[in-house]
Amino acid sequence: MSHFLLMLAYSALVSVFFAALWRRSSREQAILFLQLFLGMVGAGLLLAWLMYPFPSGPPAPIP
Amino acid sequence: MTATEPQPARAAEAREPVAGVNPWPGAVLAWLVPGAGHLYLRRWGRGLLFLAVILTSLAIGVGLEGKLWNLVPGQPLSYLGTLTCAGLGLPYLVLRFGLDYQGNLQSQGYEYGAAFILTAGLMNLLVILDAWDIARGLKE
């Protein structure tokens, strides 16, 4: 699974969880889910874009 | 009154403890099986949803061969990691002691999987608190 798909899966799971935990009506849950999901994915893409110019370097050695 | 303000009747109702329900069994059940505390409190939809979300997160983490934390003497962070993973209850006990699962350090998904497993543990800890609050009448 690619990093992006993992990020989508992680964001979806966490967003569903907190929407169910913090809101009671379906409409409020849907709104919070979208806010969290889009916020997490958007922030992830933004960070990736900001870090793009920096080289990743060689992989760290496995201890 | 705006839509976000709690309605007095509903707020007062929410503060009433759930009739005839001891919060301890719900909390223990919620720890043992994710979502079981809510099922015990007859919050069927939320209980099943929490069960599905937490087990899916755990399954992805284990599928990626992510790290399952264990205690390492002299490393305080390992205590926090283990406590978080142990928040999963029965699934943690089965993985740790039944299947002797620790993750695979050589796997590319080792760290990503660890994030999914830790998140599943943290989510279940929050679910335990939610079940406790519902049983005490602090939440709906």
N, CA and C atoms of all chains as a GROMACS GRO file, in nm:
protein
  609
    1MET      N    1   0.086  -0.120   0.000
    1MET     CA    2   0.000   0.000   0.000
    1MET      C    3   0.090   0.125   0.000
    2SER      N    4   0.058   0.222  -0.082
    2SER     CA    5   0.143   0.340  -0.091
    2SER      C    6   0.127   0.428   0.032
    3HIS      N    7   0.224   0.516   0.050
    3HIS     CA    8   0.218   0.608   0.164
    3HIS      C    9   0.090   0.692   0.159
    4PHE      N   10   0.054   0.735   0.038
    4PHE     CA   11  -0.064   0.820   0.025
    4PHE      C   12  -0.192   0.744   0.064
    5LEU      N   13  -0.202   0.620   0.018
    5LEU     CA   14  -0.320   0.541   0.055
    5LEU      C   15  -0.325   0.516   0.206
    6LEU      N   16  -0.206   0.494   0.265
    6LEU     CA   17  -0.203   0.475   0.410
    6LEU      C   18  -0.248   0.602   0.481
    7MET      N   19  -0.207   0.716   0.429
    7MET     CA   20  -0.249   0.842   0.490
    7MET      C   21  -0.400   0.861   0.478
    8LEU      N   22  -0.454   0.824   0.362
    8LEU     CA   23  -0.600   0.834   0.344
    8LEU      C   24  -0.672   0.742   0.442
    9ALA      N   25  -0.622   0.619   0.453
    9ALA     CA   26  -0.687   0.522   0.543
    9ALA      C   27  -0.679   0.571   0.687
   10TYR      N   28  -0.562   0.618   0.726
   10TYR     CA   29  -0.543   0.666   0.864
   10TYR      C   30  -0.635   0.785   0.892
   11SER      N   31  -0.638   0.880   0.798
   11SER     CA   32  -0.722   0.998   0.818
   11SER      C   33  -0.869   0.960   0.826
   12ALA      N   34  -0.911   0.867   0.740
   12ALA     CA   35  -1.052   0.827   0.740
   12ALA      C   36  -1.088   0.760   0.873
   13LEU      N   37  -1.002   0.670   0.920
   13LEU     CA   38  -1.032   0.600   1.046
   13LEU      C   39  -1.041   0.696   1.164
   14VAL      N   40  -0.942   0.783   1.173
   14VAL     CA   41  -0.941   0.878   1.285
   14VAL      C   42  -1.059   0.975   1.277
   15SER      N   43  -1.091   1.019   1.156
   15SER     CA   44  -1.202   1.113   1.139
   15SER      C   45  -1.336   1.049   1.175
   16VAL      N   46  -1.355   0.926   1.129
   16VAL     CA   47  -1.480   0.855   1.163
   16VAL      C   48  -1.490   0.839   1.314
   17PHE      N   49  -1.378   0.802   1.374
   17PHE     CA   50  -1.378   0.778   1.519
   17PHE      C   51  -1.416   0.904   1.597
   18PHE      N   52  -1.349   1.014   1.568
   18PHE     CA   53  -1.377   1.135   1.646
   18PHE      C   54  -1.514   1.195   1.613
   19ALA      N   55  -1.559   1.177   1.491
   19ALA     CA   56  -1.693   1.224   1.458
   19ALA      C   57  -1.798   1.149   1.541
   20ALA      N   58  -1.777   1.017   1.557
   20ALA     CA   59  -1.872   0.937   1.636
   20ALA      C   60  -1.858   0.966   1.785
   21LEU      N   61  -1.734   0.997   1.828
   21LEU     CA   62  -1.710   1.019   1.971
   21LEU      C   63  -1.758   1.155   2.017
   22TRP      N   64  -1.741   1.255   1.935
   22TRP     CA   65  -1.763   1.393   1.980
   22TRP      C   66  -1.897   1.452   1.936
   23ARG      N   67  -1.963   1.392   1.840
   23ARG     CA   68  -2.090   1.446   1.792
   23ARG      C   69  -2.197   1.338   1.800
   24ARG      N   70  -2.322   1.384   1.815
   24ARG     CA   71  -2.430   1.288   1.831
   24ARG      C   72  -2.523   1.283   1.711
   25SER      N   73  -2.554   1.397   1.650
   25SER     CA   74  -2.646   1.392   1.536
   25SER      C   75  -2.568   1.358   1.409
   26SER      N   76  -2.638   1.293   1.316
   26SER     CA   77  -2.572   1.248   1.192
   26SER      C   78  -2.515   1.365   1.114
   27ARG      N   79  -2.589   1.475   1.112
   27ARG     CA   80  -2.542   1.591   1.035
   27ARG      C   81  -2.414   1.648   1.096
   28GLU      N   82  -2.411   1.660   1.229
   28GLU     CA   83  -2.291   1.711   1.295
   28GLU      C   84  -2.173   1.616   1.276
   29GLN      N   85  -2.203   1.487   1.278
   29GLN     CA   86  -2.096   1.389   1.258
   29GLN      C   87  -2.038   1.400   1.118
   30ALA      N   88  -2.126   1.417   1.020
   30ALA     CA   89  -2.078   1.427   0.881
   30ALA      C   90  -1.992   1.551   0.863
   31ILE      N   91  -2.034   1.661   0.924
   31ILE     CA   92  -1.958   1.786   0.911
   31ILE      C   93  -1.820   1.771   0.977
   32LEU      N   94  -1.819   1.717   1.098
   32LEU     CA   95  -1.690   1.702   1.167
   32LEU      C   96  -1.600   1.603   1.094
   33PHE      N   97  -1.660   1.496   1.040
   33PHE     CA   98  -1.580   1.400   0.964
   33PHE      C   99  -1.510   1.468   0.847
   34LEU      N  100  -1.587   1.547   0.772
   34LEU     CA  101  -1.528   1.614   0.657
   34LEU      C  102  -1.419   1.713   0.699
   35GLN      N  103  -1.446   1.788   0.806
   35GLN     CA  104  -1.346   1.884   0.854
   35GLN      C  105  -1.216   1.813   0.893
   36LEU      N  106  -1.229   1.706   0.970
   36LEU     CA  107  -1.109   1.635   1.014
   36LEU      C  108  -1.037   1.568   0.898
   37PHE      N  109  -1.114   1.499   0.815
   37PHE     CA  110  -1.053   1.424   0.705
   37PHE      C  111  -0.982   1.517   0.607
   38LEU      N  112  -1.053   1.619   0.563
   38LEU     CA  113  -0.991   1.712   0.467
   38LEU      C  114  -0.876   1.788   0.532
   39GLY      N  115  -0.889   1.822   0.660
   39GLY     CA  116  -0.781   1.891   0.730
   39GLY      C  117  -0.656   1.806   0.740
   40MET      N  118  -0.673   1.679   0.774
   40MET     CA  119  -0.556   1.591   0.788
   40MET      C  120  -0.491   1.564   0.654
   41VAL      N  121  -0.572   1.534   0.554
   41VAL     CA  122  -0.515   1.506   0.421
   41VAL      C  123  -0.453   1.633   0.363
   42GLY      N  124  -0.523   1.744   0.378
   42GLY     CA  125  -0.471   1.871   0.326
   42GLY      C  126  -0.340   1.909   0.395
   43ALA      N  127  -0.336   1.895   0.527
   43ALA     CA  128  -0.214   1.929   0.601
   43ALA      C  129  -0.100   1.836   0.562
   44GLY      N  130  -0.132   1.709   0.540
   44GLY     CA  131  -0.028   1.614   0.498
   44GLY      C  132   0.030   1.650   0.363
   45LEU      N  133  -0.058   1.683   0.269
   45LEU     CA  134  -0.012   1.722   0.135
   45LEU      C  135   0.068   1.852   0.141
   46LEU      N  136   0.022   1.945   0.223
   46LEU     CA  137   0.094   2.072   0.235
   46LEU      C  138   0.235   2.050   0.292
   47LEU      N  139   0.245   1.969   0.395
   47LEU     CA  140   0.376   1.940   0.453
   47LEU      C  141   0.466   1.870   0.351
   48ALA      N  142   0.407   1.776   0.276
   48ALA     CA  143   0.486   1.706   0.174
   48ALA      C  144   0.536   1.804   0.069
   49TRP      N  145   0.450   1.897   0.030
   49TRP     CA  146   0.488   1.996  -0.071
   49TRP      C  147   0.599   2.088  -0.017
   50LEU      N  148   0.588   2.128   0.110
   50LEU     CA  149   0.690   2.214   0.170
   50LEU      C  150   0.825   2.141   0.183
   51MET      N  151   0.818   2.011   0.206
   51MET     CA  152   0.943   1.935   0.226
   51MET      C  153   1.003   1.888   0.094
   52TYR      N  154   0.931   1.903  -0.015
   52TYR     CA  155   0.975   1.848  -0.144
   52TYR      C  156   1.114   1.896  -0.184
   53PRO      N  157   1.149   2.026  -0.166
   53PRO     CA  158   1.281   2.070  -0.211
   53PRO      C  159   1.397   2.009  -0.132
   54PHE      N  160   1.369   1.957  -0.013
   54PHE     CA  161   1.478   1.907   0.070
   54PHE      C  162   1.508   1.760   0.037
   55PRO      N  163   1.634   1.729   0.014
   55PRO     CA  164   1.668   1.589  -0.017
   55PRO      C  165   1.647   1.500   0.104
   56SER      N  166   1.606   1.378   0.077
   56SER     CA  167   1.579   1.286   0.188
   56SER      C  168   1.706   1.225   0.243
   57GLY      N  169   1.812   1.218   0.164
   57GLY     CA  170   1.937   1.161   0.212
   57GLY      C  171   1.932   1.010   0.208
   58PRO      N  172   2.043   0.948   0.246
   58PRO     CA  173   2.045   0.800   0.244
   58PRO      C  174   1.958   0.746   0.356
   59PRO      N  175   1.907   0.625   0.338
   59PRO     CA  176   1.823   0.567   0.443
   59PRO      C  177   1.904   0.541   0.570
   60ALA      N  178   1.837   0.556   0.681
   60ALA     CA  179   1.904   0.534   0.810
   60ALA      C  180   1.938   0.386   0.825
   61PRO      N  181   2.053   0.356   0.882
   61PRO     CA  182   2.088   0.214   0.900
   61PRO      C  183   1.998   0.149   1.002
   62ILE      N  184   1.969   0.024   0.978
   62ILE     CA  185   1.887  -0.052   1.074
   62ILE      C  186   1.974  -0.091   1.192
   63PRO      N  187   1.933  -0.053   1.313
   63PRO     CA  188   2.020  -0.084   1.429
   63PRO      C  189   2.029  -0.235   1.451
   64MET      N  190  -3.159   3.127   2.159
   64MET     CA  191  -3.072   3.010   2.182
   64MET      C  192  -3.021   2.958   2.048
   65THR      N  193  -2.891   2.941   2.036
   65THR     CA  194  -2.835   2.891   1.911
   65THR      C  195  -2.839   2.739   1.910
   66ALA      N  196  -2.811   2.685   1.792
   66ALA     CA  197  -2.817   2.540   1.777
   66ALA      C  198  -2.708   2.470   1.858
   67THR      N  199  -2.600   2.542   1.888
   67THR     CA  200  -2.488   2.476   1.957
   67THR      C  201  -2.506   2.473   2.108
   68GLU      N  202  -2.597   2.557   2.161
   68GLU     CA  203  -2.618   2.557   2.305
   68GLU      C  204  -2.698   2.434   2.346
   69PRO      N  205  -2.657   2.366   2.455
   69PRO     CA  206  -2.734   2.250   2.498
   69PRO      C  207  -2.872   2.290   2.548
   70GLN      N  208  -2.973   2.212   2.511
   70GLN     CA  209  -3.107   2.240   2.559
   70GLN      C  210  -3.115   2.195   2.704
   71PRO      N  211  -3.173   2.277   2.792
   71PRO     CA  212  -3.173   2.246   2.935
   71PRO      C  213  -3.226   2.108   2.967
   72ALA      N  214  -3.338   2.070   2.905
   72ALA     CA  215  -3.398   1.940   2.938
   72ALA      C  216  -3.304   1.827   2.899
   73ARG      N  217  -3.246   1.838   2.779
   73ARG     CA  218  -3.157   1.731   2.733
   73ARG      C  219  -3.030   1.727   2.816
   74ALA      N  220  -2.979   1.847   2.852
   74ALA     CA  221  -2.856   1.851   2.930
   74ALA      C  222  -2.879   1.789   3.066
   75ALA      N  223  -2.992   1.821   3.129
   75ALA     CA  224  -3.022   1.764   3.259
   75ALA      C  225  -3.040   1.614   3.249
   76GLU      N  226  -3.104   1.571   3.139
   76GLU     CA  227  -3.124   1.428   3.119
   76GLU      C  228  -2.991   1.356   3.103
   77ALA      N  229  -2.898   1.422   3.032
   77ALA     CA  230  -2.769   1.360   3.007
   77ALA      C  231  -2.688   1.345   3.134
   78ARG      N  232  -2.714   1.429   3.234
   78ARG     CA  233  -2.636   1.422   3.357
   78ARG      C  234  -2.686   1.312   3.450
   79GLU      N  235  -2.804   1.259   3.420
   79GLU     CA  236  -2.858   1.152   3.503
   79GLU      C  237  -2.783   1.023   3.473
   80PRO      N  238  -2.735   0.951   3.577
   80PRO     CA  239  -2.672   0.821   3.551
   80PRO      C  240  -2.769   0.728   3.479
   81VAL      N  241  -2.715   0.642   3.393
   81VAL     CA  242  -2.800   0.546   3.324
   81VAL      C  243  -2.857   0.451   3.429
   82ALA      N  244  -2.991   0.438   3.428
   82ALA     CA  245  -3.060   0.366   3.535
   82ALA      C  246  -3.013   0.221   3.543
   83GLY      N  247  -2.976   0.181   3.663
   83GLY     CA  248  -2.942   0.041   3.686
   83GLY      C  249  -2.813  -0.006   3.624
   84VAL      N  250  -2.730   0.086   3.581
   84VAL     CA  251  -2.607   0.044   3.514
   84VAL      C  252  -2.487   0.083   3.599
   85ASN      N  253  -2.409  -0.017   3.634
   85ASN     CA  254  -2.285   0.005   3.706
   85ASN      C  255  -2.176   0.042   3.603
   86PRO      N  256  -2.107   0.153   3.622
   86PRO     CA  257  -2.009   0.193   3.520
   86PRO      C  258  -1.888   0.101   3.510
   87TRP      N  259  -1.858   0.026   3.617
   87TRP     CA  260  -1.736  -0.056   3.615
   87TRP      C  261  -1.740  -0.168   3.512
   88PRO      N  262  -1.848  -0.248   3.506
   88PRO     CA  263  -1.850  -0.354   3.403
   88PRO      C  264  -1.838  -0.296   3.261
   89GLY      N  265  -1.902  -0.182   3.240
   89GLY     CA  266  -1.893  -0.120   3.108
   89GLY      C  267  -1.750  -0.080   3.076
   90ALA      N  268  -1.680  -0.025   3.176
   90ALA     CA  269  -1.541   0.017   3.154
   90ALA      C  270  -1.451  -0.103   3.128
   91VAL      N  271  -1.470  -0.209   3.207
   91VAL     CA  272  -1.387  -0.329   3.188
   91VAL      C  273  -1.416  -0.393   3.052
   92LEU      N  274  -1.546  -0.401   3.019
   92LEU     CA  275  -1.582  -0.457   2.888
   92LEU      C  276  -1.524  -0.372   2.776
   93ALA      N  277  -1.532  -0.240   2.794
   93ALA     CA  278  -1.480  -0.150   2.691
   93ALA      C  279  -1.330  -0.169   2.672
   94TRP      N  280  -1.260  -0.200   2.782
   94TRP     CA  281  -1.117  -0.225   2.768
   94TRP      C  282  -1.091  -0.359   2.700
   95LEU      N  283  -1.166  -0.461   2.742
   95LEU     CA  284  -1.140  -0.594   2.691
   95LEU      C  285  -1.169  -0.604   2.541
   96VAL      N  286  -1.285  -0.557   2.501
   96VAL     CA  287  -1.326  -0.564   2.360
   96VAL      C  288  -1.367  -0.424   2.316
   97PRO      N  289  -1.297  -0.367   2.219
   97PRO     CA  290  -1.332  -0.231   2.175
   97PRO      C  291  -1.480  -0.220   2.138
   98GLY      N  292  -1.546  -0.121   2.194
   98GLY     CA  293  -1.688  -0.099   2.163
   98GLY      C  294  -1.784  -0.176   2.251
   99ALA      N  295  -1.734  -0.275   2.326
   99ALA     CA  296  -1.823  -0.359   2.407
   99ALA      C  297  -1.887  -0.279   2.520
  100GLY      N  298  -1.817  -0.178   2.569
  100GLY     CA  299  -1.875  -0.095   2.675
  100GLY      C  300  -1.999  -0.022   2.626
  101HIS      N  301  -1.994   0.025   2.502
  101HIS     CA  302  -2.110   0.093   2.446
  101HIS      C  303  -2.223  -0.007   2.417
  102LEU      N  304  -2.187  -0.126   2.374
  102LEU     CA  305  -2.290  -0.228   2.351
  102LEU      C  306  -2.358  -0.263   2.484
  103TYR      N  307  -2.279  -0.272   2.590
  103TYR     CA  308  -2.333  -0.299   2.724
  103TYR      C  309  -2.430  -0.189   2.766
  104LEU      N  310  -2.402  -0.067   2.725
  104LEU     CA  311  -2.488   0.047   2.758
  104LEU      C  312  -2.598   0.068   2.653
  105ARG      N  313  -2.609  -0.027   2.562
  105ARG     CA  314  -2.712  -0.026   2.458
  105ARG      C  315  -2.694   0.089   2.359
  106ARG      N  316  -2.572   0.131   2.341
  106ARG     CA  317  -2.541   0.226   2.233
  106ARG      C  318  -2.490   0.142   2.117
  107TRP      N  319  -2.585   0.074   2.051
  107TRP     CA  320  -2.548  -0.029   1.954
  107TRP      C  321  -2.467   0.027   1.837
  108GLY      N  322  -2.519   0.135   1.778
  108GLY     CA  323  -2.453   0.189   1.660
  108GLY      C  324  -2.311   0.233   1.688
  109ARG      N  325  -2.296   0.311   1.793
  109ARG     CA  326  -2.163   0.363   1.825
  109ARG      C  327  -2.069   0.249   1.866
  110GLY      N  328  -2.122   0.153   1.940
  110GLY     CA  329  -2.039   0.040   1.984
  110GLY      C  330  -1.984  -0.038   1.866
  111LEU      N  331  -2.071  -0.068   1.770
  111LEU     CA  332  -2.027  -0.143   1.653
  111LEU      C  333  -1.930  -0.061   1.568
  112LEU      N  334  -1.958   0.068   1.560
  112LEU     CA  335  -1.868   0.155   1.483
  112LEU      C  336  -1.729   0.159   1.546
  113PHE      N  337  -1.724   0.177   1.677
  113PHE     CA  338  -1.594   0.180   1.745
  113PHE      C  339  -1.521   0.046   1.728
  114LEU      N  340  -1.597  -0.062   1.739
  114LEU     CA  341  -1.537  -0.194   1.720
  114LEU      C  342  -1.474  -0.204   1.581
  115ALA      N  343  -1.550  -0.163   1.481
  115ALA     CA  344  -1.501  -0.174   1.343
  115ALA      C  345  -1.380  -0.084   1.319
  116VAL      N  346  -1.387   0.039   1.366
  116VAL     CA  347  -1.278   0.134   1.340
  116VAL      C  348  -1.150   0.090   1.410
  117ILE      N  349  -1.161   0.051   1.536
  117ILE     CA  350  -1.041   0.015   1.613
  117ILE      C  351  -0.979  -0.114   1.561
  118LEU      N  352  -1.064  -0.213   1.531
  118LEU     CA  353  -1.008  -0.338   1.480
  118LEU      C  354  -0.951  -0.321   1.340
  119THR      N  355  -1.012  -0.235   1.260
  119THR     CA  356  -0.956  -0.209   1.126
  119THR      C  357  -0.819  -0.144   1.138
  120SER      N  358  -0.808  -0.046   1.228
  120SER     CA  359  -0.679   0.020   1.249
  120SER      C  360  -0.574  -0.081   1.297
  121LEU      N  361  -0.615  -0.165   1.389
  121LEU     CA  362  -0.522  -0.267   1.439
  121LEU      C  363  -0.484  -0.365   1.328
  122ALA      N  364  -0.582  -0.406   1.248
  122ALA     CA  365  -0.554  -0.502   1.140
  122ALA      C  366  -0.458  -0.444   1.038
  123ILE      N  367  -0.475  -0.317   1.005
  123ILE     CA  368  -0.382  -0.253   0.911
  123ILE      C  369  -0.242  -0.249   0.972
  124GLY      N  370  -0.235  -0.213   1.100
  124GLY     CA  371  -0.105  -0.206   1.166
  124GLY      C  372  -0.035  -0.341   1.170
  125VAL      N  373  -0.111  -0.444   1.201
  125VAL     CA  374  -0.052  -0.578   1.206
  125VAL      C  375  -0.019  -0.625   1.064
  126GLY      N  376  -0.105  -0.591   0.968
  126GLY     CA  377  -0.079  -0.627   0.829
  126GLY      C  378   0.050  -0.565   0.777
  127LEU      N  379   0.083  -0.447   0.828
  127LEU     CA  380   0.207  -0.380   0.790
  127LEU      C  381   0.326  -0.430   0.872
  128GLU      N  382   0.298  -0.522   0.961
  128GLU     CA  383   0.400  -0.578   1.051
  128GLU      C  384   0.460  -0.470   1.141
  129GLY      N  385   0.370  -0.382   1.186
  129GLY     CA  386   0.413  -0.270   1.270
  129GLY      C  387   0.453  -0.315   1.410
  130LYS      N  388   0.522  -0.226   1.476
  130LYS     CA  389   0.576  -0.257   1.609
  130LYS      C  390   0.465  -0.262   1.714
  131LEU      N  391   0.467  -0.366   1.794
  131LEU     CA  392   0.382  -0.372   1.913
  131LEU      C  393   0.475  -0.348   2.032
  132TRP      N  394   0.454  -0.235   2.098
  132TRP     CA  395   0.548  -0.194   2.202
  132TRP      C  396   0.550  -0.293   2.318
  133ASN      N  397   0.666  -0.308   2.376
  133ASN     CA  398   0.678  -0.381   2.502
  133ASN      C  399   0.773  -0.308   2.593
  134LEU      N  400   0.771  -0.344   2.719
  134LEU     CA  401   0.851  -0.272   2.819
  134LEU      C  402   1.000  -0.297   2.798
  135VAL      N  403   1.074  -0.188   2.795
  135VAL     CA  404   1.221  -0.198   2.788
  135VAL      C  405   1.276  -0.123   2.909
  136PRO      N  406   1.340  -0.194   3.001
  136PRO     CA  407   1.394  -0.127   3.122
  136PRO      C  408   1.486  -0.012   3.085
  137GLY      N  409   1.466   0.102   3.152
  137GLY     CA  410   1.550   0.218   3.128
  137GLY      C  411   1.504   0.305   3.013
  138GLN      N  412   1.395   0.267   2.947
  138GLN     CA  413   1.343   0.348   2.837
  138GLN      C  414   1.199   0.389   2.869
  139PRO      N  415   1.183   0.507   2.931
  139PRO     CA  416   1.049   0.548   2.976
  139PRO      C  417   0.946   0.555   2.862
  140LEU      N  418   0.992   0.589   2.742
  140LEU     CA  419   0.896   0.597   2.631
  140LEU      C  420   0.833   0.462   2.601
  141SER      N  421   0.910   0.355   2.626
  141SER     CA  422   0.854   0.222   2.600
  141SER      C  423   0.738   0.193   2.696
  142TYR      N  424   0.742   0.254   2.815
  142TYR     CA  425   0.631   0.234   2.909
  142TYR      C  426   0.503   0.298   2.853
  143LEU      N  427   0.519   0.420   2.799
  143LEU     CA  428   0.403   0.487   2.742
  143LEU      C  429   0.350   0.409   2.621
  144GLY      N  430   0.442   0.364   2.537
  144GLY     CA  431   0.400   0.287   2.419
  144GLY      C  432   0.329   0.159   2.457
  145THR      N  433   0.382   0.091   2.558
  145THR     CA  434   0.320  -0.035   2.602
  145THR      C  435   0.184  -0.009   2.664
  146LEU      N  436   0.175   0.098   2.745
  146LEU     CA  437   0.046   0.133   2.806
  146LEU      C  438  -0.057   0.163   2.698
  147THR      N  439  -0.014   0.234   2.596
  147THR     CA  440  -0.106   0.268   2.486
  147THR      C  441  -0.151   0.142   2.413
  148CYS      N  442  -0.056   0.055   2.381
  148CYS     CA  443  -0.093  -0.069   2.311
  148CYS      C  444  -0.182  -0.157   2.400
  149ALA      N  445  -0.150  -0.161   2.530
  149ALA     CA  446  -0.229  -0.243   2.621
  149ALA      C  447  -0.372  -0.190   2.633
  150GLY      N  448  -0.395  -0.065   2.594
  150GLY     CA  449  -0.530  -0.010   2.593
  150GLY      C  450  -0.623  -0.087   2.500
  151LEU      N  451  -0.566  -0.168   2.413
  151LEU     CA  452  -0.648  -0.247   2.321
  151LEU      C  453  -0.715  -0.366   2.389
  152GLY      N  454  -0.670  -0.400   2.509
  152GLY     CA  455  -0.736  -0.506   2.584
  152GLY      C  456  -0.707  -0.644   2.529
  153LEU      N  457  -0.815  -0.719   2.504
  153LEU     CA  458  -0.801  -0.858   2.460
  153LEU      C  459  -0.720  -0.872   2.331
  154PRO      N  460  -0.743  -0.790   2.230
  154PRO     CA  461  -0.660  -0.803   2.109
  154PRO      C  462  -0.511  -0.788   2.139
  155TYR      N  463  -0.477  -0.699   2.232
  155TYR     CA  464  -0.336  -0.683   2.268
  155TYR      C  465  -0.285  -0.809   2.336
  156LEU      N  466  -0.364  -0.862   2.430
  156LEU     CA  467  -0.319  -0.981   2.502
  156LEU      C  468  -0.302  -1.099   2.408
  157VAL      N  469  -0.394  -1.111   2.311
  157VAL     CA  470  -0.383  -1.222   2.215
  157VAL      C  471  -0.258  -1.204   2.129
  158LEU      N  472  -0.237  -1.082   2.080
  158LEU     CA  473  -0.119  -1.058   1.997
  158LEU      C  474   0.010  -1.080   2.076
  159ARG      N  475   0.014  -1.025   2.195
  159ARG     CA  476   0.137  -1.029   2.273
  159ARG      C  477   0.168  -1.168   2.326
  160PHE      N  478   0.070  -1.226   2.391
  160PHE     CA  479   0.097  -1.352   2.461
  160PHE      C  480   0.047  -1.475   2.385
  161GLY      N  481  -0.057  -1.458   2.304
  161GLY     CA  482  -0.109  -1.572   2.229
  161GLY      C  483  -0.028  -1.599   2.103
  162LEU      N  484  -0.003  -1.493   2.028
  162LEU     CA  485   0.066  -1.509   1.900
  162LEU      C  486   0.213  -1.468   1.905
  163ASP      N  487   0.255  -1.416   2.019
  163ASP     CA  488   0.393  -1.370   2.036
  163ASP      C  489   0.432  -1.270   1.927
  164TYR      N  490   0.336  -1.184   1.893
  164TYR     CA  491   0.359  -1.084   1.788
  164TYR      C  492   0.439  -0.967   1.844
  165GLN      N  493   0.539  -0.924   1.768
  165GLN     CA  494   0.616  -0.806   1.809
  165GLN      C  495   0.635  -0.708   1.694
  166GLY      N  496   0.595  -0.747   1.573
  166GLY     CA  497   0.623  -0.668   1.455
  166GLY      C  498   0.749  -0.718   1.388
  167ASN      N  499   0.777  -0.663   1.273
  167ASN     CA  500   0.895  -0.706   1.197
  167ASN      C  501   0.980  -0.584   1.167
  168LEU      N  502   1.092  -0.574   1.232
  168LEU     CA  503   1.181  -0.458   1.217
  168LEU      C  504   1.228  -0.441   1.073
  169GLN      N  505   1.236  -0.550   1.000
  169GLN     CA  506   1.284  -0.544   0.862
  169GLN      C  507   1.175  -0.499   0.765
  170SER      N  508   1.050  -0.497   0.811
  170SER     CA  509   0.940  -0.462   0.722
  170SER      C  510   0.937  -0.312   0.694
  171GLN      N  511   0.901  -0.279   0.570
  171GLN     CA  512   0.890  -0.137   0.534
  171GLN      C  513   0.778  -0.069   0.611
  172GLY      N  514   0.681  -0.146   0.654
  172GLY     CA  515   0.566  -0.087   0.724
  172GLY      C  516   0.582  -0.087   0.876
  173TYR      N  517   0.702  -0.112   0.922
  173TYR     CA  518   0.722  -0.126   1.068
  173TYR      C  519   0.677  -0.001   1.144
  174GLU      N  520   0.722   0.116   1.100
  174GLU     CA  521   0.686   0.240   1.171
  174GLU      C  522   0.543   0.282   1.140
  175TYR      N  523   0.502   0.269   1.014
  175TYR     CA  524   0.364   0.305   0.978
  175TYR      C  525   0.266   0.215   1.055
  176GLY      N  526   0.298   0.088   1.058
  176GLY     CA  527   0.211  -0.005   1.129
  176GLY      C  528   0.204   0.028   1.277
  177ALA      N  529   0.319   0.069   1.333
  177ALA     CA  530   0.320   0.107   1.474
  177ALA      C  531   0.226   0.224   1.498
  178ALA      N  532   0.222   0.318   1.404
  178ALA     CA  533   0.132   0.434   1.420
  178ALA      C  534  -0.014   0.387   1.422
  179PHE      N  535  -0.048   0.293   1.335
  179PHE     CA  536  -0.185   0.242   1.333
  179PHE      C  537  -0.218   0.168   1.463
  180ILE      N  538  -0.123   0.088   1.512
  180ILE     CA  539  -0.149   0.011   1.634
  180ILE      C  540  -0.160   0.104   1.755
  181LEU      N  541  -0.068   0.200   1.764
  181LEU     CA  542  -0.076   0.295   1.876
  181LEU      C  543  -0.205   0.375   1.871
  182THR      N  544  -0.244   0.416   1.752
  182THR     CA  545  -0.368   0.492   1.738
  182THR      C  546  -0.489   0.409   1.780
  183ALA      N  547  -0.488   0.281   1.744
  183ALA     CA  548  -0.598   0.194   1.785
  183ALA      C  549  -0.605   0.186   1.937
  184GLY      N  550  -0.488   0.175   2.002
  184GLY     CA  551  -0.486   0.171   2.148
  184GLY      C  552  -0.537   0.299   2.210
  185LEU      N  553  -0.493   0.412   2.156
  185LEU     CA  554  -0.538   0.541   2.209
  185LEU      C  555  -0.689   0.558   2.189
  186MET      N  556  -0.737   0.515   2.072
  186MET     CA  557  -0.881   0.529   2.046
  186MET      C  558  -0.959   0.446   2.148
  187ASN      N  559  -0.910   0.325   2.179
  187ASN     CA  560  -0.984   0.244   2.274
  187ASN      C  561  -0.980   0.304   2.415
  188LEU      N  562  -0.870   0.368   2.451
  188LEU     CA  563  -0.866   0.434   2.582
  188LEU      C  564  -0.972   0.546   2.588
  189LEU      N  565  -0.986   0.619   2.478
  189LEU     CA  566  -1.089   0.724   2.475
  189LEU      C  567  -1.230   0.664   2.479
  190VAL      N  568  -1.246   0.549   2.413
  190VAL     CA  569  -1.377   0.482   2.414
  190VAL      C  570  -1.413   0.436   2.555
  191ILE      N  571  -1.313   0.390   2.629
  191ILE     CA  572  -1.337   0.349   2.769
  191ILE      C  573  -1.389   0.469   2.850
  192LEU      N  574  -1.322   0.583   2.834
  192LEU     CA  575  -1.366   0.703   2.907
  192LEU      C  576  -1.506   0.746   2.864
  193ASP      N  577  -1.535   0.732   2.735
  193ASP     CA  578  -1.668   0.768   2.685
  193ASP      C  579  -1.775   0.678   2.747
  194ALA      N  580  -1.747   0.547   2.750
  194ALA     CA  581  -1.844   0.453   2.810
  194ALA      C  582  -1.864   0.485   2.958
  195TRP      N  583  -1.755   0.519   3.024
  195TRP     CA  584  -1.765   0.554   3.167
  195TRP      C  585  -1.853   0.678   3.185
  196ASP      N  586  -1.829   0.780   3.103
  196ASP     CA  587  -1.908   0.904   3.114
  196ASP      C  588  -2.055   0.879   3.085
  197ILE      N  589  -2.083   0.794   2.987
  197ILE     CA  590  -2.223   0.764   2.955
  197ILE      C  591  -2.290   0.693   3.073
  198ALA      N  592  -2.220   0.595   3.130
  198ALA     CA  593  -2.277   0.521   3.243
  198ALA      C  594  -2.300   0.611   3.364
  199ARG      N  595  -2.213   0.712   3.380
  199ARG     CA  596  -2.229   0.805   3.492
  199ARG      C  597  -2.327   0.917   3.461
  200GLY      N  598  -2.379   0.920   3.340
  200GLY     CA  599  -2.473   1.025   3.303
  200GLY      C  600  -2.408   1.157   3.268
  201LEU      N  601  -2.278   1.155   3.244
  201LEU     CA  602  -2.207   1.278   3.209
  201LEU      C  603  -2.216   1.309   3.060
  202LYS      N  604  -2.252   1.208   2.982
  202LYS     CA  605  -2.270   1.226   2.838
  202LYS      C  606  -2.393   1.148   2.794
  203GLU      N  607  -2.442   1.182   2.676
  203GLU     CA  608  -2.557   1.108   2.624
  203GLU      C  609  -2.512   0.972   2.571
   0.00000   0.00000   0.00000
